[in-house]
């Protein structure tokens, strides 16, 4: 079973804790049989998901929008977490975009959906903040016939 993630990158610290528990609950039925979590490893929901996948004993597959994503987009305060999670991946795919940006993010999400049997969406139900945002990925996943499990715990907020 391959489970993908899409979600907001601007979760509050308190929301990250709520989301961690909700994702852990969502993944529990799959842990005993073994599963792979598929993520673009963005800050926020993607990284929380990746941490939970590894804690549950799952494999981690990472799809990055460009070979230079880390250098161009990962903020210094997030580098250690990003690098630690990336080093735990059993598979890493880089899309051939020269620069990370909205089109590259959406393409990476489309690739992630194509590799997933089920999608988890850490989503408040609102519209995308730009091309390739969470709402766009949820819409795309549903159009592709993927089941989407929306996770937005009571009290969750975005920054």
N, CA, C and O atoms as a GROMACS GRO file, in nm:
protein
  636
    1UNK      N    1   0.084  -0.117   0.000
    1UNK     CA    2   0.000   0.000   0.000
    1UNK      C    3   0.088   0.124   0.000
    1UNK      O    4   0.182   0.136   0.080
    2UNK      N    5   0.058   0.216  -0.090
    2UNK     CA    6   0.131   0.343  -0.097
    2UNK      C    7   0.034   0.455  -0.063
    2UNK      O    8  -0.072   0.467  -0.124
    3UNK      N    9   0.073   0.536   0.035
    3UNK     CA   10  -0.012   0.643   0.085
    3UNK      C   11   0.060   0.775   0.064
    3UNK      O   12   0.170   0.796   0.116
    4UNK      N   13  -0.003   0.864  -0.011
    4UNK     CA   14   0.055   0.995  -0.039
    4UNK      C   15   0.002   1.101   0.055
    4UNK      O   16  -0.100   1.082   0.122
    5UNK      N   17   0.072   1.213   0.059
    5UNK     CA   18   0.033   1.326   0.145
    5UNK      C   19   0.030   1.454   0.064
    5UNK      O   20   0.116   1.478  -0.022
    6UNK      N   21  -0.069   1.534   0.092
    6UNK     CA   22  -0.071   1.673   0.048
    6UNK      C   23  -0.121   1.751   0.167
    6UNK      O   24  -0.200   1.700   0.247
    7UNK      N   25  -0.078   1.874   0.180
    7UNK     CA   26  -0.125   1.950   0.296
    7UNK      C   27  -0.058   2.084   0.307
    7UNK      O   28   0.037   2.116   0.236
    8UNK      N   29  -0.111   2.160   0.398
    8UNK     CA   30  -0.063   2.297   0.419
    8UNK      C   31   0.078   2.298   0.479
    8UNK      O   32   0.113   2.215   0.563
    9UNK      N   33   0.156   2.393   0.433
    9UNK     CA   34   0.294   2.407   0.483
    9UNK      C   35   0.302   2.507   0.598
    9UNK      O   36   0.405   2.516   0.665
   10UNK      N   37   0.194   2.581   0.622
   10UNK     CA   38   0.198   2.687   0.722
   10UNK      C   39   0.112   2.655   0.844
   10UNK      O   40   0.030   2.736   0.887
   11UNK      N   41   0.132   2.537   0.899
   11UNK     CA   42   0.061   2.495   1.019
   11UNK      C   43   0.123   2.560   1.142
   11UNK      O   44   0.245   2.577   1.148
   12UNK      N   45   0.040   2.595   1.240
   12UNK     CA   46   0.095   2.644   1.366
   12UNK      C   47   0.160   2.526   1.438
   12UNK      O   48   0.134   2.410   1.406
   13UNK      N   49   0.244   2.557   1.536
   13UNK     CA   50   0.310   2.451   1.614
   13UNK      C   51   0.207   2.363   1.685
   13UNK      O   52   0.222   2.241   1.689
   14UNK      N   53   0.104   2.425   1.741
   14UNK     CA   54  -0.001   2.348   1.808
   14UNK      C   55  -0.075   2.259   1.709
   14UNK      O   56  -0.111   2.146   1.742
   15UNK      N   57  -0.097   2.310   1.589
   15UNK     CA   58  -0.166   2.232   1.486
   15UNK      C   59  -0.082   2.114   1.442
   15UNK      O   60  -0.135   2.006   1.416
   16UNK      N   61   0.049   2.133   1.432
   16UNK     CA   62   0.136   2.020   1.393
   16UNK      C   63   0.119   1.904   1.490
   16UNK      O   64   0.120   1.788   1.447
   17UNK      N   65   0.104   1.932   1.620
   17UNK     CA   66   0.084   1.826   1.718
   17UNK      C   67  -0.050   1.756   1.695
   17UNK      O   68  -0.058   1.633   1.700
   18UNK      N   69  -0.156   1.833   1.669
   18UNK     CA   70  -0.288   1.776   1.642
   18UNK      C   71  -0.285   1.690   1.515
   18UNK      O   72  -0.340   1.580   1.511
   19UNK      N   73  -0.219   1.743   1.413
   19UNK     CA   74  -0.210   1.673   1.285
   19UNK      C   75  -0.129   1.545   1.298
   19UNK      O   76  -0.162   1.443   1.237
   20UNK      N   77  -0.023   1.550   1.376
   20UNK     CA   78   0.062   1.431   1.398
   20UNK      C   79  -0.025   1.316   1.454
   20UNK      O   80  -0.017   1.203   1.406
   21UNK      N   81  -0.106   1.346   1.552
   21UNK     CA   82  -0.193   1.244   1.612
   21UNK      C   83  -0.297   1.194   1.511
   21UNK      O   84  -0.324   1.074   1.504
   22UNK      N   85  -0.355   1.285   1.435
   22UNK     CA   86  -0.457   1.246   1.336
   22UNK      C   87  -0.396   1.159   1.226
   22UNK      O   88  -0.458   1.062   1.182
   23UNK      N   89  -0.276   1.194   1.181
   23UNK     CA   90  -0.209   1.113   1.078
   23UNK      C   91  -0.172   0.977   1.136
   23UNK      O   92  -0.189   0.875   1.070
   24UNK      N   93  -0.122   0.976   1.258
   24UNK     CA   94  -0.087   0.849   1.323
   24UNK      C   95  -0.210   0.758   1.327
   24UNK      O   96  -0.201   0.639   1.297
   25UNK      N   97  -0.324   0.813   1.366
   25UNK     CA   98  -0.449   0.735   1.370
   25UNK      C   99  -0.488   0.685   1.230
   25UNK      O  100  -0.532   0.572   1.215
   26UNK      N  101  -0.471   0.771   1.130
   26UNK     CA  102  -0.509   0.734   0.993
   26UNK      C  103  -0.420   0.623   0.938
   26UNK      O  104  -0.466   0.540   0.860
   27UNK      N  105  -0.292   0.621   0.977
   27UNK     CA  106  -0.198   0.522   0.924
   27UNK      C  107  -0.194   0.391   1.002
   27UNK      O  108  -0.144   0.291   0.952
   28UNK      N  109  -0.247   0.392   1.123
   28UNK     CA  110  -0.243   0.272   1.208
   28UNK      C  111  -0.295   0.146   1.138
   28UNK      O  112  -0.231   0.042   1.151
   29UNK      N  113  -0.407   0.150   1.066
   29UNK     CA  114  -0.455   0.027   1.001
   29UNK      C  115  -0.358  -0.031   0.898
   29UNK      O  116  -0.366  -0.150   0.865
   30UNK      N  117  -0.266   0.050   0.847
   30UNK     CA  118  -0.175   0.005   0.741
   30UNK      C  119  -0.039  -0.040   0.796
   30UNK      O  120   0.036  -0.109   0.728
   31UNK      N  121  -0.009  -0.001   0.918
   31UNK     CA  122   0.125  -0.026   0.974
   31UNK      C  123   0.157  -0.175   0.985
   31UNK      O  124   0.269  -0.215   0.955
   32UNK      N  125   0.061  -0.255   1.027
   32UNK     CA  126   0.087  -0.398   1.047
   32UNK      C  127   0.118  -0.470   0.915
   32UNK      O  128   0.195  -0.566   0.914
   33UNK      N  129   0.061  -0.424   0.807
   33UNK     CA  130   0.081  -0.489   0.676
   33UNK      C  131   0.200  -0.432   0.600
   33UNK      O  132   0.244  -0.488   0.500
   34UNK      N  133   0.251  -0.321   0.647
   34UNK     CA  134   0.360  -0.254   0.577
   34UNK      C  135   0.307  -0.158   0.472
   34UNK      O  136   0.211  -0.190   0.402
   35UNK      N  137   0.367  -0.043   0.462
   35UNK     CA  138   0.322   0.057   0.366
   35UNK      C  139   0.436   0.152   0.334
   35UNK      O  140   0.538   0.156   0.404
   36UNK      N  141   0.418   0.227   0.229
   36UNK     CA  142   0.512   0.330   0.189
   36UNK      C  143   0.440   0.464   0.191
   36UNK      O  144   0.332   0.477   0.133
   37UNK      N  145   0.498   0.561   0.258
   37UNK     CA  146   0.447   0.698   0.255
   37UNK      C  147   0.517   0.773   0.143
   37UNK      O  148   0.639   0.766   0.129
   38UNK      N  149   0.439   0.844   0.063
   38UNK     CA  150   0.493   0.918  -0.051
   38UNK      C  151   0.473   1.067  -0.024
   38UNK      O  152   0.362   1.111   0.004
   39UNK      N  153   0.581   1.144  -0.031
   39UNK     CA  154   0.577   1.285   0.008
   39UNK      C  155   0.670   1.369  -0.078
   39UNK      O  156   0.769   1.321  -0.131
   40UNK      N  157   0.635   1.497  -0.090
   40UNK     CA  158   0.725   1.594  -0.154
   40UNK      C  159   0.815   1.660  -0.049
   40UNK      O  160   0.902   1.740  -0.084
   41UNK      N  161   0.796   1.626   0.077
   41UNK     CA  162   0.881   1.665   0.189
   41UNK      C  163   0.885   1.816   0.216
   41UNK      O  164   0.984   1.868   0.268
   42UNK      N  165   0.778   1.886   0.180
   42UNK     CA  166   0.769   2.028   0.211
   42UNK      C  167   0.753   2.046   0.362
   42UNK      O  168   0.711   1.953   0.432
   43UNK      N  169   0.786   2.163   0.411
   43UNK     CA  170   0.766   2.196   0.552
   43UNK      C  171   0.618   2.181   0.585
   43UNK      O  172   0.533   2.196   0.498
   44UNK      N  173   0.587   2.153   0.708
   44UNK     CA  174   0.447   2.144   0.750
   44UNK      C  175   0.395   2.002   0.740
   44UNK      O  176   0.458   1.908   0.786
   45UNK      N  177   0.277   1.988   0.678
   45UNK     CA  178   0.207   1.859   0.673
   45UNK      C  179   0.294   1.748   0.614
   45UNK      O  180   0.293   1.636   0.666
   46UNK      N  181   0.367   1.776   0.507
   46UNK     CA  182   0.450   1.672   0.444
   46UNK      C  183   0.554   1.616   0.540
   46UNK      O  184   0.572   1.494   0.548
   47UNK      N  185   0.620   1.704   0.612
   47UNK     CA  186   0.725   1.657   0.703
   47UNK      C  187   0.668   1.588   0.826
   47UNK      O  188   0.726   1.491   0.876
   48UNK      N  189   0.554   1.636   0.876
   48UNK     CA  190   0.488   1.567   0.987
   48UNK      C  191   0.451   1.425   0.943
   48UNK      O  192   0.476   1.328   1.015
   49UNK      N  193   0.392   1.414   0.825
   49UNK     CA  194   0.355   1.284   0.769
   49UNK      C  195   0.478   1.193   0.758
   49UNK      O  196   0.473   1.077   0.798
   50UNK      N  197   0.587   1.246   0.704
   50UNK     CA  198   0.709   1.166   0.686
   50UNK      C  199   0.760   1.114   0.820
   50UNK      O  200   0.802   0.999   0.831
   51UNK      N  201   0.757   1.198   0.922
   51UNK     CA  202   0.801   1.156   1.055
   51UNK      C  203   0.713   1.042   1.108
   51UNK      O  204   0.764   0.944   1.163
   52UNK      N  205   0.583   1.056   1.092
   52UNK     CA  206   0.490   0.953   1.140
   52UNK      C  207   0.511   0.823   1.063
   52UNK      O  208   0.509   0.715   1.122
   53UNK      N  209   0.530   0.832   0.932
   53UNK     CA  210   0.555   0.712   0.851
   53UNK      C  211   0.677   0.637   0.904
   53UNK      O  212   0.671   0.516   0.924
   54UNK      N  213   0.786   0.707   0.926
   54UNK     CA  214   0.908   0.643   0.973
   54UNK      C  215   0.890   0.586   1.114
   54UNK      O  216   0.938   0.476   1.143
   55UNK      N  217   0.822   0.660   1.201
   55UNK     CA  218   0.795   0.612   1.337
   55UNK      C  219   0.711   0.484   1.335
   55UNK      O  220   0.728   0.396   1.420
   56UNK      N  221   0.620   0.472   1.237
   56UNK     CA  222   0.532   0.355   1.226
   56UNK      C  223   0.599   0.238   1.156
   56UNK      O  224   0.538   0.132   1.141
   57UNK      N  225   0.724   0.257   1.113
   57UNK     CA  226   0.796   0.149   1.047
   57UNK      C  227   0.772   0.140   0.898
   57UNK      O  228   0.810   0.041   0.835
   58UNK      N  229   0.708   0.242   0.841
   58UNK     CA  230   0.685   0.242   0.697
   58UNK      C  231   0.808   0.286   0.620
   58UNK      O  232   0.902   0.342   0.677
   59UNK      N  233   0.805   0.260   0.491
   59UNK     CA  234   0.909   0.311   0.401
   59UNK      C  235   0.870   0.451   0.357
   59UNK      O  236   0.752   0.488   0.361
   60UNK      N  237   0.968   0.529   0.316
   60UNK     CA  238   0.943   0.666   0.273
   60UNK      C  239   0.994   0.686   0.131
   60UNK      O  240   1.111   0.662   0.102
   61UNK      N  241   0.904   0.730   0.042
   61UNK     CA  242   0.941   0.765  -0.096
   61UNK      C  243   0.922   0.916  -0.110
   61UNK      O  244   0.819   0.970  -0.072
   62UNK      N  245   1.022   0.982  -0.164
   62UNK     CA  246   1.020   1.127  -0.177
   62UNK      C  247   1.022   1.166  -0.324
   62UNK      O  248   1.101   1.114  -0.403
   63UNK      N  249   0.933   1.259  -0.360
   63UNK     CA  250   0.928   1.315  -0.495
   63UNK      C  251   0.958   1.464  -0.481
   63UNK      O  252   0.880   1.538  -0.421
   64UNK      N  253   1.070   1.509  -0.537
   64UNK     CA  254   1.108   1.650  -0.529
   64UNK      C  255   1.088   1.718  -0.664
   64UNK      O  256   1.113   1.656  -0.768
   65UNK      N  257   1.044   1.844  -0.663
   65UNK     CA  258   1.010   1.912  -0.788
   65UNK      C  259   1.129   1.948  -0.878
   65UNK      O  260   1.111   1.974  -0.997
   66UNK      N  261   1.248   1.949  -0.821
   66UNK     CA  262   1.367   1.979  -0.902
   66UNK      C  263   1.490   1.931  -0.825
   66UNK      O  264   1.487   1.917  -0.703
   67UNK      N  265   1.599   1.906  -0.898
   67UNK     CA  266   1.721   1.862  -0.830
   67UNK      C  267   1.777   1.964  -0.731
   67UNK      O  268   1.846   1.926  -0.636
   68UNK      N  269   1.747   2.092  -0.751
   68UNK     CA  270   1.801   2.196  -0.663
   68UNK      C  271   1.699   2.246  -0.561
   68UNK      O  272   1.716   2.353  -0.503
   69UNK      N  273   1.593   2.169  -0.537
   69UNK     CA  274   1.488   2.210  -0.444
   69UNK      C  275   1.546   2.243  -0.306
   69UNK      O  276   1.514   2.347  -0.248
   70UNK      N  277   1.629   2.155  -0.253
   70UNK     CA  278   1.685   2.177  -0.120
   70UNK      C  279   1.759   2.310  -0.112
   70UNK      O  280   1.737   2.389  -0.019
   71UNK      N  281   1.846   2.336  -0.209
   71UNK     CA  282   1.928   2.456  -0.205
   71UNK      C  283   1.847   2.583  -0.229
   71UNK      O  284   1.879   2.689  -0.174
   72UNK      N  285   1.743   2.573  -0.311
   72UNK     CA  286   1.667   2.693  -0.348
   72UNK      C  287   1.550   2.724  -0.255
   72UNK      O  288   1.514   2.841  -0.238
   73UNK      N  289   1.490   2.622  -0.195
   73UNK     CA  290   1.365   2.645  -0.124
   73UNK      C  291   1.362   2.609   0.024
   73UNK      O  292   1.281   2.664   0.099
   74UNK      N  293   1.448   2.519   0.068
   74UNK     CA  294   1.443   2.479   0.208
   74UNK      C  295   1.514   2.586   0.291
   74UNK      O  296   1.632   2.617   0.269
   75UNK      N  297   1.441   2.642   0.387
   75UNK     CA  298   1.494   2.750   0.471
   75UNK      C  299   1.598   2.693   0.568
   75UNK      O  300   1.588   2.577   0.609
   76UNK      N  301   1.697   2.774   0.604
   76UNK     CA  302   1.803   2.727   0.695
   76UNK      C  303   1.750   2.663   0.823
   76UNK      O  304   1.805   2.563   0.870
   77UNK      N  305   1.644   2.718   0.881
   77UNK     CA  306   1.589   2.663   1.005
   77UNK      C  307   1.527   2.525   0.986
   77UNK      O  308   1.505   2.454   1.084
   78UNK      N  309   1.498   2.487   0.861
   78UNK     CA  310   1.433   2.359   0.832
   78UNK      C  311   1.529   2.258   0.769
   78UNK      O  312   1.490   2.143   0.745
   79UNK      N  313   1.653   2.298   0.743
   79UNK     CA  314   1.748   2.210   0.674
   79UNK      C  315   1.775   2.080   0.748
   79UNK      O  316   1.777   1.973   0.687
   80UNK      N  317   1.795   2.086   0.878
   80UNK     CA  318   1.828   1.964   0.953
   80UNK      C  319   1.714   1.864   0.946
   80UNK      O  320   1.737   1.744   0.926
   81UNK      N  321   1.591   1.910   0.962
   81UNK     CA  322   1.475   1.820   0.954
   81UNK      C  323   1.461   1.764   0.814
   81UNK      O  324   1.440   1.643   0.797
   82UNK      N  325   1.471   1.849   0.715
   82UNK     CA  326   1.461   1.806   0.576
   82UNK      C  327   1.567   1.699   0.545
   82UNK      O  328   1.535   1.594   0.490
   83UNK      N  329   1.692   1.727   0.582
   83UNK     CA  330   1.801   1.634   0.554
   83UNK      C  331   1.783   1.501   0.627
   83UNK      O  332   1.809   1.395   0.570
   84UNK      N  333   1.738   1.507   0.753
   84UNK     CA  334   1.717   1.385   0.829
   84UNK      C  335   1.609   1.298   0.764
   84UNK      O  336   1.626   1.177   0.750
   85UNK      N  337   1.498   1.361   0.724
   85UNK     CA  338   1.390   1.285   0.662
   85UNK      C  339   1.433   1.231   0.525
   85UNK      O  340   1.403   1.117   0.491
   86UNK      N  341   1.502   1.314   0.447
   86UNK     CA  342   1.548   1.270   0.316
   86UNK      C  343   1.643   1.151   0.329
   86UNK      O  344   1.640   1.059   0.247
   87UNK      N  345   1.727   1.153   0.432
   87UNK     CA  346   1.822   1.041   0.451
   87UNK      C  347   1.749   0.913   0.492
   87UNK      O  348   1.804   0.804   0.478
   88UNK      N  349   1.626   0.925   0.542
   88UNK     CA  350   1.548   0.808   0.578
   88UNK      C  351   1.466   0.751   0.464
   88UNK      O  352   1.400   0.649   0.480
   89UNK      N  353   1.470   0.817   0.349
   89UNK     CA  354   1.391   0.772   0.234
   89UNK      C  355   1.454   0.649   0.169
   89UNK      O  356   1.576   0.638   0.158
   90UNK      N  357   1.368   0.557   0.127
   90UNK     CA  358   1.414   0.440   0.054
   90UNK      C  359   1.416   0.466  -0.096
   90UNK      O  360   1.475   0.391  -0.173
   91UNK      N  361   1.350   0.574  -0.137
   91UNK     CA  362   1.343   0.611  -0.278
   91UNK      C  363   1.333   0.763  -0.289
   91UNK      O  364   1.256   0.825  -0.216
   92UNK      N  365   1.410   0.822  -0.379
   92UNK     CA  366   1.404   0.966  -0.404
   92UNK      C  367   1.396   0.987  -0.554
   92UNK      O  368   1.480   0.938  -0.629
   93UNK      N  369   1.294   1.062  -0.597
   93UNK     CA  370   1.278   1.096  -0.738
   93UNK      C  371   1.283   1.247  -0.753
   93UNK      O  372   1.222   1.321  -0.675
   94UNK      N  373   1.356   1.293  -0.853
   94UNK     CA  374   1.367   1.436  -0.883
   94UNK      C  375   1.300   1.461  -1.017
   94UNK      O  376   1.331   1.394  -1.116
   95UNK      N  377   1.209   1.558  -1.021
   95UNK     CA  378   1.151   1.597  -1.149
   95UNK      C  379   1.251   1.686  -1.222
   95UNK      O  380   1.335   1.749  -1.158
   96UNK      N  381   1.243   1.691  -1.355
   96UNK     CA  382   1.347   1.760  -1.433
   96UNK      C  383   1.329   1.911  -1.449
   96UNK      O  384   1.374   1.968  -1.548
   97UNK      N  385   1.265   1.977  -1.355
   97UNK     CA  386   1.250   2.122  -1.364
   97UNK      C  387   1.381   2.189  -1.325
   97UNK      O  388   1.448   2.146  -1.231
   98UNK      N  389   1.416   2.295  -1.397
   98UNK     CA  390   1.539   2.366  -1.365
   98UNK      C  391   1.529   2.439  -1.233
   98UNK      O  392   1.627   2.449  -1.159
   99UNK      N  393   1.411   2.491  -1.203
   99UNK     CA  394   1.388   2.565  -1.079
   99UNK      C  395   1.259   2.520  -1.014
   99UNK      O  396   1.162   2.490  -1.084
  100UNK      N  397   1.255   2.514  -0.882
  100UNK     CA  398   1.129   2.486  -0.815
  100UNK      C  399   1.036   2.607  -0.828
  100UNK      O  400   1.082   2.721  -0.822
  101UNK      N  401   0.911   2.583  -0.845
  101UNK     CA  402   0.811   2.689  -0.858
  101UNK      C  403   0.675   2.624  -0.869
  101UNK      O  404   0.664   2.501  -0.860
  102UNK      N  405   0.572   2.703  -0.888
  102UNK     CA  406   0.435   2.653  -0.886
  102UNK      C  407   0.411   2.539  -0.985
  102UNK      O  408   0.349   2.439  -0.948
  103UNK      N  409   0.458   2.552  -1.108
  103UNK     CA  410   0.437   2.443  -1.206
  103UNK      C  411   0.512   2.316  -1.163
  103UNK      O  412   0.461   2.206  -1.179
  104UNK      N  413   0.631   2.333  -1.110
  104UNK     CA  414   0.709   2.218  -1.064
  104UNK      C  415   0.642   2.153  -0.943
  104UNK      O  416   0.640   2.030  -0.931
  105UNK      N  417   0.586   2.234  -0.853
  105UNK     CA  418   0.518   2.179  -0.736
  105UNK      C  419   0.397   2.098  -0.777
  105UNK      O  420   0.374   1.989  -0.724
  106UNK      N  421   0.319   2.149  -0.871
  106UNK     CA  422   0.201   2.076  -0.915
  106UNK      C  423   0.241   1.947  -0.987
  106UNK      O  424   0.179   1.843  -0.967
  107UNK      N  425   0.345   1.954  -1.069
  107UNK     CA  426   0.393   1.834  -1.138
  107UNK      C  427   0.441   1.729  -1.037
  107UNK      O  428   0.417   1.610  -1.054
  108UNK      N  429   0.510   1.774  -0.933
  108UNK     CA  430   0.556   1.681  -0.830
  108UNK      C  431   0.437   1.618  -0.758
  108UNK      O  432   0.439   1.499  -0.726
  109UNK      N  433   0.337   1.698  -0.732
  109UNK     CA  434   0.217   1.645  -0.666
  109UNK      C  435   0.143   1.547  -0.756
  109UNK      O  436   0.092   1.445  -0.709
  110UNK      N  437   0.138   1.576  -0.884
  110UNK     CA  438   0.075   1.482  -0.978
  110UNK      C  439   0.151   1.350  -0.981
  110UNK      O  440   0.090   1.243  -0.986
  111UNK      N  441   0.282   1.357  -0.979
  111UNK     CA  442   0.364   1.236  -0.974
  111UNK      C  443   0.340   1.160  -0.845
  111UNK      O  444   0.328   1.038  -0.845
  112UNK      N  445   0.332   1.232  -0.735
  112UNK     CA  446   0.304   1.172  -0.605
  112UNK      C  447   0.169   1.100  -0.608
  112UNK      O  448   0.159   0.986  -0.562
  113UNK      N  449   0.066   1.163  -0.663
  113UNK     CA  450  -0.067   1.101  -0.673
  113UNK      C  451  -0.058   0.974  -0.756
  113UNK      O  452  -0.119   0.872  -0.721
  114UNK      N  453   0.016   0.978  -0.867
  114UNK     CA  454   0.026   0.861  -0.955
  114UNK      C  455   0.094   0.743  -0.885
  114UNK      O  456   0.072   0.628  -0.923
  115UNK      N  457   0.176   0.771  -0.785
  115UNK     CA  458   0.246   0.666  -0.711
  115UNK      C  459   0.169   0.617  -0.588
  115UNK      O  460   0.214   0.527  -0.518
  116UNK      N  461   0.052   0.676  -0.562
  116UNK     CA  462  -0.020   0.649  -0.438
  116UNK      C  463  -0.152   0.577  -0.464
  116UNK      O  464  -0.220   0.600  -0.564
  117UNK      N  465  -0.186   0.487  -0.370
  117UNK     CA  466  -0.314   0.419  -0.373
  117UNK      C  467  -0.420   0.498  -0.296
  117UNK      O  468  -0.539   0.490  -0.326
  118UNK      N  469  -0.376   0.574  -0.198
  118UNK     CA  470  -0.461   0.653  -0.109
  118UNK      C  471  -0.390   0.784  -0.081
  118UNK      O  472  -0.268   0.788  -0.070
  119UNK      N  473  -0.468   0.890  -0.069
  119UNK     CA  474  -0.410   1.020  -0.036
  119UNK      C  475  -0.462   1.067   0.100
  119UNK      O  476  -0.580   1.055   0.129
  120UNK      N  477  -0.372   1.120   0.180
  120UNK     CA  478  -0.408   1.192   0.302
  120UNK      C  479  -0.390   1.339   0.271
  120UNK      O  480  -0.287   1.380   0.217
  121UNK      N  481  -0.492   1.419   0.304
  121UNK     CA  482  -0.485   1.563   0.280
  121UNK      C  483  -0.503   1.637   0.412
  121UNK      O  484  -0.609   1.630   0.473
  122UNK      N  485  -0.400   1.706   0.455
  122UNK     CA  486  -0.409   1.793   0.571
  122UNK      C  487  -0.456   1.927   0.516
  122UNK      O  488  -0.378   2.011   0.471
  123UNK      N  489  -0.588   1.945   0.521
  123UNK     CA  490  -0.652   2.052   0.443
  123UNK      C  491  -0.768   2.111   0.521
  123UNK      O  492  -0.851   2.039   0.576
  124UNK      N  493  -0.773   2.243   0.523
  124UNK     CA  494  -0.881   2.313   0.592
  124UNK      C  495  -1.005   2.331   0.505
  124UNK      O  496  -1.103   2.390   0.548
  125UNK      N  497  -1.000   2.280   0.383
  125UNK     CA  498  -1.115   2.288   0.293
  125UNK      C  499  -1.119   2.414   0.208
  125UNK      O  500  -1.208   2.429   0.124
  126UNK      N  501  -1.025   2.504   0.229
  126UNK     CA  502  -1.023   2.630   0.155
  126UNK      C  503  -0.958   2.616   0.018
  126UNK      O  504  -0.899   2.513  -0.014
  127UNK      N  505  -0.969   2.723  -0.062
  127UNK     CA  506  -0.909   2.721  -0.196
  127UNK      C  507  -0.756   2.723  -0.188
  127UNK      O  508  -0.698   2.761  -0.087
  128UNK      N  509  -0.694   2.681  -0.297
  128UNK     CA  510  -0.547   2.682  -0.305
  128UNK      C  511  -0.496   2.825  -0.300
  128UNK      O  512  -0.559   2.917  -0.353
  129UNK      N  513  -0.382   2.844  -0.235
  129UNK     CA  514  -0.321   2.975  -0.226
  129UNK      C  515  -0.240   3.009  -0.350
  129UNK      O  516  -0.180   3.117  -0.356
  130UNK      N  517  -0.237   2.922  -0.446
  130UNK     CA  518  -0.164   2.939  -0.570
  130UNK      C  519  -0.164   2.807  -0.643
  130UNK      O  520  -0.194   2.704  -0.583
  131UNK      N  521  -0.130   2.808  -0.770
  131UNK     CA  522  -0.129   2.685  -0.850
  131UNK      C  523  -0.044   2.578  -0.782
  131UNK      O  524   0.072   2.602  -0.748
  132UNK      N  525  -0.104   2.461  -0.762
  132UNK     CA  526  -0.032   2.352  -0.698
  132UNK      C  527  -0.054   2.345  -0.549
  132UNK      O  528   0.010   2.264  -0.481
  133UNK      N  529  -0.142   2.428  -0.496
  133UNK     CA  530  -0.173   2.426  -0.354
  133UNK      C  531  -0.254   2.302  -0.317
  133UNK      O  532  -0.293   2.223  -0.403
  134UNK      N  533  -0.279   2.288  -0.189
  134UNK     CA  534  -0.346   2.169  -0.138
  134UNK      C  535  -0.479   2.141  -0.206
  134UNK      O  536  -0.506   2.028  -0.244
  135UNK      N  537  -0.562   2.243  -0.222
  135UNK     CA  538  -0.693   2.223  -0.286
  135UNK      C  539  -0.678   2.170  -0.428
  135UNK      O  540  -0.755   2.085  -0.472
  136UNK      N  541  -0.579   2.220  -0.501
  136UNK     CA  542  -0.555   2.173  -0.638
  136UNK      C  543  -0.515   2.026  -0.639
  136UNK      O  544  -0.558   1.950  -0.726
  137UNK      N  545  -0.434   1.987  -0.544
  137UNK     CA  546  -0.387   1.848  -0.538
  137UNK      C  547  -0.503   1.756  -0.499
  137UNK      O  548  -0.516   1.647  -0.554
  138UNK      N  549  -0.586   1.798  -0.405
  138UNK     CA  550  -0.703   1.719  -0.367
  138UNK      C  551  -0.794   1.700  -0.487
  138UNK      O  552  -0.840   1.588  -0.513
  139UNK      N  553  -0.821   1.807  -0.560
  139UNK     CA  554  -0.905   1.798  -0.680
  139UNK      C  555  -0.844   1.702  -0.781
  139UNK      O  556  -0.914   1.617  -0.836
  140UNK      N  557  -0.716   1.715  -0.806
  140UNK     CA  558  -0.649   1.628  -0.902
  140UNK      C  559  -0.656   1.482  -0.858
  140UNK      O  560  -0.687   1.394  -0.939
  141UNK      N  561  -0.628   1.456  -0.731
  141UNK     CA  562  -0.631   1.318  -0.680
  141UNK      C  563  -0.769   1.257  -0.698
  141UNK      O  564  -0.781   1.142  -0.740
  142UNK      N  565  -0.872   1.333  -0.668
  142UNK     CA  566  -1.009   1.282  -0.684
  142UNK      C  567  -1.041   1.258  -0.831
  142UNK      O  568  -1.108   1.160  -0.865
  143UNK      N  569  -0.993   1.346  -0.918
  143UNK     CA  570  -1.015   1.326  -1.062
  143UNK      C  571  -0.946   1.199  -1.111
  143UNK      O  572  -0.992   1.136  -1.206
  144UNK      N  573  -0.838   1.161  -1.045
  144UNK     CA  574  -0.764   1.040  -1.082
  144UNK      C  575  -0.821   0.916  -1.015
  144UNK      O  576  -0.767   0.806  -1.030
  145UNK      N  577  -0.928   0.933  -0.941
  145UNK     CA  578  -0.993   0.819  -0.877
  145UNK      C  579  -0.931   0.776  -0.746
  145UNK      O  580  -0.960   0.666  -0.698
  146UNK      N  581  -0.847   0.860  -0.687
  146UNK     CA  582  -0.786   0.825  -0.559
  146UNK      C  583  -0.881   0.863  -0.446
  146UNK      O  584  -0.944   0.968  -0.448
  147UNK      N  585  -0.888   0.776  -0.348
  147UNK     CA  586  -0.960   0.809  -0.226
  147UNK      C  587  -0.875   0.912  -0.152
  147UNK      O  588  -0.754   0.897  -0.142
  148UNK      N  589  -0.940   1.016  -0.101
  148UNK     CA  590  -0.870   1.121  -0.027
  148UNK      C  591  -0.927   1.126   0.115
  148UNK      O  592  -1.046   1.152   0.134
  149UNK      N  593  -0.841   1.103   0.212
  149UNK     CA  594  -0.877   1.112   0.351
  149UNK      C  595  -0.836   1.250   0.401
  149UNK      O  596  -0.716   1.278   0.414
  150UNK      N  597  -0.934   1.336   0.428
  150UNK     CA  598  -0.904   1.472   0.473
  150UNK      C  599  -0.884   1.471   0.625
  150UNK      O  600  -0.966   1.418   0.700
  151UNK      N  601  -0.774   1.529   0.667
  151UNK     CA  602  -0.738   1.541   0.808
  151UNK      C  603  -0.732   1.689   0.842
  151UNK      O  604  -0.646   1.761   0.792
  152UNK      N  605  -0.822   1.734   0.926
  152UNK     CA  606  -0.818   1.871   0.977
  152UNK      C  607  -0.882   1.868   1.116
  152UNK      O  608  -1.002   1.892   1.129
  153UNK      N  609  -0.802   1.839   1.218
  153UNK     CA  610  -0.855   1.821   1.353
  153UNK      C  611  -0.921   1.948   1.409
  153UNK      O  612  -0.886   2.060   1.370
  154UNK      N  613  -1.014   1.930   1.499
  154UNK     CA  614  -1.074   2.044   1.569
  154UNK      C  615  -0.964   2.126   1.633
  154UNK      O  616  -0.874   2.071   1.697
  155UNK      N  617  -0.971   2.256   1.616
  155UNK     CA  618  -0.872   2.346   1.674
  155UNK      C  619  -0.752   2.371   1.584
  155UNK      O  620  -0.664   2.449   1.620
  156UNK      N  621  -0.747   2.305   1.470
  156UNK     CA  622  -0.632   2.324   1.378
  156UNK      C  623  -0.636   2.464   1.318
  156UNK      O  624  -0.742   2.518   1.291
  157UNK      N  625  -0.518   2.520   1.298
  157UNK     CA  626  -0.505   2.655   1.241
  157UNK      C  627  -0.382   2.663   1.151
  157UNK      O  628  -0.287   2.586   1.164
  158UNK      N  629  -0.388   2.759   1.061
  158UNK     CA  630  -0.272   2.792   0.979
  158UNK      C  631  -0.215   2.925   1.025
  158UNK      O  632  -0.286   3.009   1.079
  159UNK      N  633  -0.085   2.942   1.003
  159UNK     CA  634  -0.021   3.071   1.039
  159UNK      C  635  -0.062   3.180   0.945
  159UNK      O  636  -0.019   3.294   0.960
   0.00000   0.00000   0.00000
